[in-house]
Amino acid sequence: MRAGAGDDGNRVADTTTAHAPAAGTDVLRRLRTATAAEHRTVEETLDLLDPRLTRDRLVQVLTAMHGFWRAAEAGLDAWARAHPGDAARLDWSRRRRSHLFAADLTSLGSTSDPGPTPDLPPVADTDEALGRLYVLEGSSLGGVFIDRHLAGLPQFAGAGRLAAFSPYGEDTGSKWRAFRQATRDRVAAGGDVDRLVGAAQGTFRALAVWCGARAGRP
């Protein structure tokens, strides 16, 4: 997911924050540092910026990601039912994306059933929800670059614009800033940073393993 998928947000144009927190003191910076290795493994596993990417390979990746998002969102839906106030503050209902992966697969001519999903751990509380969402939401930043790359490949000229990689369009920056602020607010209110970071690391690892197995990569 590349170039910002695990970013602390400062690569996205942000004119609303005059002073960024000092390095090492902010939860978003810690998340970025602590998940750097896992993030790199996901990028290498998906390899979506390969100029030789074929339609079949893209369908494999999207199918794997669709399965992962369905499982990840099911866990977050259960969390949202248990913590509706926190879910509303995060605008969770508008951040769901599994249906976009399904639509993209249809646009690429895939008629396969949705397929299996990974067995992800339940989301125990809002700290763990934010850790999982760091991976899912952060992917929309790198997804902007993937979206542009795919749009420029001649082998996908007739496929139309895909939606799942860049779901928010011009609102990508504002949606990420809102997530960043919600995460910082949670920590300021006494959230457990270690558990939040651990959930993000675990989500990245699960994504790499699942997509590697389902999309034919080590």
Secondary structure as UniProt FT lines:
FT   TURN            5..6
FT   TURN            10..11
FT   TURN            23..25
FT   HELIX           27..34
FT   HELIX           36..46
FT   TURN            48..49
FT   TURN            51..52
FT   HELIX           55..82
FT   HELIX           84..89
FT   TURN            90..91
FT   HELIX           92..94
FT   HELIX           98..107
FT   TURN            108..109
FT   HELIX           126..151
FT   HELIX           154..156
FT   TURN            157..158
FT   TURN            167..168
FT   HELIX           169..171
FT   HELIX           172..188
FT   TURN            189..190
FT   HELIX           193..214
FT   TURN            215..216
//
